[in-house]
Amino acid sequence: MVLKNAYTVIILLLLVFYVPINSEPSADEQKKAVWVEIDTTMVFSNIVSPANAKNRTIAFARECAIKKAMPEEVAITSLLTDYLGETGKHAEEQTAWSIFALSSVGGYIVDEKIQFANMISFSGEVYTFRVKLRAKIEPTEGERNPAISLDLQLENNYLKDGDELNITAKPSVDGYLYLFDFLADNSVLLLFPNHISKNNFIKANTILQIPTKEERQYGVRYRVKSNPESKVTVETIYGVFCVNPIAGIDKFQQLKKHHVTFSAGDESFTQFQRWLANVPLSQRVEKAVQIHIVKK
């Protein structure tokens, strides 16, 4: 996931190349997955912390891996997605490259190994960060059902430390809602369902508010926190809506009351991708909205 804010500047992309791995996959793997290697080097301004540079370069390497595994005709026609971002009270449509769009049309990273991730040079006001990624891409199969849609909105996309995060979701058909927080380090935290609000079934055209009524009765509020290493922390609220319940949700790390979480662990990204890859496109829809958290 490549994220940008007013305080972070990516100066230059130096190098990306793709190397297929000579392996002996099973007959099933030959149909379902391909292994690739990506070696990418990016240059950042010195106002970007090494941790943020690492996160951004890994996210870009993942996007490159998916694109390299995509059929050429898909890569040419289907790489862009629209997402809705709000600035104050004015909504604007923006077009962005994202891991979400690429997964939907190209494939899912169901296994990966980061072989190298480190700063390799520093000069004046810029430094270079390099990542070598080996990834197993499972291709996306099937077609979307246009009757299934999800309206996912935030009360406010721009928040300060300690502000409450309020989310509303409205599906077009009956089904099951799953909400995740893609944290600044690209790890994945489950917001809903949770140990208080376990029932995630929603009827068509019904508006669900998060935190739910049950959570509010227990005094639960979602309060955001900026990462100490950044002036602005960017996270993505990612909704998955499916006409059938999706198994395996209990394996995800959940948000805990009175606990600040900046990372859900390195394995959570591929865990999420594997989980989503098991659900046919015709049964689900996803929606992503970003939040910007500013230090007070």
N, C-alpha and C positions, 0 to 999 in steps of 0.2 A: 504494500500500500504506500503510494507516494503522497505525502501531505505537505501543504505549503501554508505559510502564514507570513504576516508582514515583517517579522523579525528574522526570518530565515531565508537565505538566498542560496540557491544552487547555481554555481557559476558556470560549470562546464561539464558535459558528459564526454569522457575521454575514449572509453573502449568498451565494446560489448562483442563477444563472439560466442559461438555455439559449437559444442563438440558432442556428437552422439557417442554414447557409451557402447562398447562392444560387449554385450552380455548375452546370456543364453536363457531368455525368458521362456516360460511354459507357453503352450498353445493358447491358453486363455489370456495370458499376459500380452501375447503378441496382438491380440484383438483389442485388449482393453487399455493398455498403458505403453508409454514410451519413456525411456530415461534420457535426460539431457544434462549437459553441464553448461553453466553460464559463468563467465569471468567478466565482471564489470568494474570499472574504476570511475569514480566520480570526484569532483573537486568542489569543496565547500568553503564559504567564508569562515573566518576564525570566530565569528559570533555563534556559529553552530557548534554545539557540544559534540565530542566524539561519540557519545551514546546515541544522540539524534542522527548523526551521520551514518552510524552503523544501521540503525533502524530503517532509514530511508534507502540506503544502498541495498539492503537485503530485500526490501519491498520491491524495488525496481528490478532486482535480479529475478525475483519470483515472476513478475510480469513478463520479463523477457523469456523465461523458461516456458511459460504457457503459450506465448506467441510463437515461439520456435516449434512447439509441438502441434500447432494448429495447421490444418490443411490450408494451402495457399488461397483458395477461393474464399474461405471463411475469414482469413486474416485481412483480405482486401476489403470485404464488404461489412464486417460486423464488429469492428474493434471499439466503437465509440458508444458511450451510454450517457443519457441525460440524468442529472440528479438535481434536486431542488435545494437551493440554499437561500437563506433569508438574511437580508441586511436591514436591521431595524424592522420596520413594518412592510418593507418592500421585498417581494419574492422575485427571484430572477432565475431563469433557466440557464444552466451552464453545461458545457460539454467537457468531459474529463476522461482521461485514461484511468482505469481503475482495475484492481484485482477482481472486483465484483463483476464488472462487465466481461472481463476476459474469461472468468470461470464459467459464466453463463453461456458463452458461445464457443469456448475453446476447450477447457478442461480444468481439472482440479488437481492440486498438488497433494497427493495422498501419502507421499513419503518424501523426505528430503534430508540432506546432510550438508551443513555449512562447513566447507572444507577450509575456508580462510575468510577472516573478517577483521581487518585491522587498518590503521592509518599507515601509509607507506611513504609519505613525504610531507614536509611542511615548509612553506616558503612565504615569508611576509605575512599577508593578510588572508592567505588561503592555504588549505591543506588537502591532500588526496587520500581518499578512502577506497579500499579495494575489497571486493567480496567474490569468492568462488563458491558456487552453489551447485550441488548435484540433486536433481529433483525427478521424481517419478510422476508423470502427468497421466491422469485417467481422462479420456476424452468425454466431452459432454454429448449425451445422446437424447434423441426425442425432440419434440417441439412444444412450445408454450401453448397453453390454453388461454386465448384472449378473454375468456369470461372471468378469469381469476385475476383480481387486482387487489392491491393493498394501499390505502391512503395512510401514510405514516408522517406525523408532524410533531414538532417540538414547540413548546410554548415560547422558547427563546433559544436561538442558536448561539448567542454570544453571552457568556456568563462570567462572573467573577468567583474567585475562591469562596466557597461556602454557599453559593446560590443553589436553589433547588432546581433539579431537572425534572420536568413534567412532559410526558409523552402521551399522545393520543393515536390510536390505531382504529381503522375502519375497513373491514374487508368487503368484497363484493358478493361473496358466497359464504356458506357455512364452512367452518374449518377450525384449524388450530394455529395459534400464534406463538412464535418464539422470538424473543428479543435478546440481542447480544450487544455488548459494548466492545468494539475493536479499540483497544487502548493505544496509546501513542507508540508503544514498542511493537505493535502489530499482533499482540497476543489477544485472546478472545475470552471475555467474561460473560457468563449468562446472567441476564437480568430477570427474565420472565419466561416460563413459570419459575416459581421459587418455593421455599419451604413454607411460606405463608399462603401465597396464592398458587395453589397447585393445579387448579382447573384452568386450562388455557383454551378451552373451546369458546368460540365466538360465533354468533349467528350473523347472517348476512346483513350488511348495512347498519350494524350496531357499533356504537363508538365505545371503545374501551380506554379508560384512563389509567396511566401508570405513573406513580404508584396506585395500586388498586384500592378499592374501598376497604378491603380486608387489611391491607398493609397500613393504611392510614389509621385504622382502628387500633393497631398495635404501635402507633407512633412512628412508623417508618417513613422517612423522606429520603430521596436521593439527592445528596449534596455533593457537588463537584469539587475537585481539588486539582490545582495545577501542579505539574511536575516541577520540583525545585530547580531543575536544570534548564528550564525554558521560561521565557516571558509569556509565551502563549502555548498552551497545550491543546492539540487537536485530536479529538476522538471521533469515532463513527458509530452511531447507533444503527444497527443492522437488523431489520425485521425479516423473518422468514415465515410465510403463511402457507399452510398446506391443507388440502381437503381431508387428509388422513393424519392421525398422530404419527410422529416420527420417533422411533425407538432410540435409546442410547443417550437421552438428554441428561440423565443422572450422572454421566461421566464428566460433565463440564463444571469448572469452578464457578461458584456463585458469589454474588456480591454479599458481603457480610455487614451487619449493622455495626456502627462505630469502628469500622475498619477501612483504612484508606488503601486502595489497591492500585499500583502503577503497573503491575505485570501479572498476567495469569499463567506465565510459564512458557518456555520456548516451544513445547509440544502442542500447545493449544491451537495454533494456527492450522497445522496439518490435521489435527483431530477434528476441527470444525470442517475442513474441506472434505475429509473422508465421510463425515456424518451427512453432509449435504449431498455428496455425490451418489449416495444410495437412494435418493428420492427422485423419481422421474420428473423431468421438466413440466410435463403435462399436469402434474398434481400440485405444483407450488408456484409461488412468486416471491421475489425479494425486493426490498426497498431500503436504501441507505440514506441517512441524513447526518451531517457533520455538526459537531459542537466545538466552539472555540472557548477555552477557559483561560482567563487573563488573571494574572496576579494582582492583588489589591495594592 
